Amino acid sequence: MDWTHLLAFNLTLLAALASPGPAFLFALRQAITGGLRVGLSTGLGLSLMAATWMGAALLGLEAVFTLFPWAYLAVKTIGALYLIWIAIGLWRNAAQPLAASPQPGAQAFWGGVLVNVANPKSMIFAASVLVVIFPAGLSWGEKAFIVVDQFVVEVIAYSLFAALLSTPPARSGYLRLKPVFDRIAGAVLGLLGLKLLVGR
């Protein structure tokens, strides 16, 4: 493994982070509604679980899921139901004003963890990225470095994201369109959850 592999990996990772999905939408809304501290805590939780999935891919968990399809089905079903639960809450409360007090940091952190637990397909994606980008026969040290690298890159990206979205202009813009934005986010997350639930 050399620096070109890491560069390709990090560019792919940043592109994946920027694409709309459960993690992106959740981080966006958390930072706007809860402020910088909540946005940072959410990003930390998302990053930790994403790096955990990468570590699982490096350790061959995809093979375990292949051998024991029920384990993958259980993780996938729980994750899908969690996304649908978030979606229902967003849709139902779209017209309600924001809560006076934002989520505590610990709650935001675990929310981020659960959102990325909700998509075990990210581990399958991680496995495919590893095959395409990195050479075979990685050492334990190189595998550990990849996991730490992903965690650090994601934390930095989500921190910058939270700092941008927690500003007064971003918050006021969100408040003007809160019912519309929350219903769109709820619909997207709900569809992602349903797709995850019924997809093979």
QUIVENVEN-V99797 format. One record per run of one state. SS is the DSSP state (helix for helix, strand for strand, loop for the rest). FROM is the first residue (numbers start at 0). TO is the last residue. If there is no record, write none. Layout:
SS/FROM/TO
SS/FROM/TO
//
This chain:
loop/0/1
helix/2/17
loop/18/20
helix/21/33
loop/34/34
helix/35/57
loop/58/59
helix/60/66
loop/67/67
helix/68/91
loop/92/103
helix/104/116
loop/117/119
helix/120/132
loop/133/138
helix/139/164
loop/165/166
helix/167/175
loop/176/176
helix/177/197
loop/198/199
//
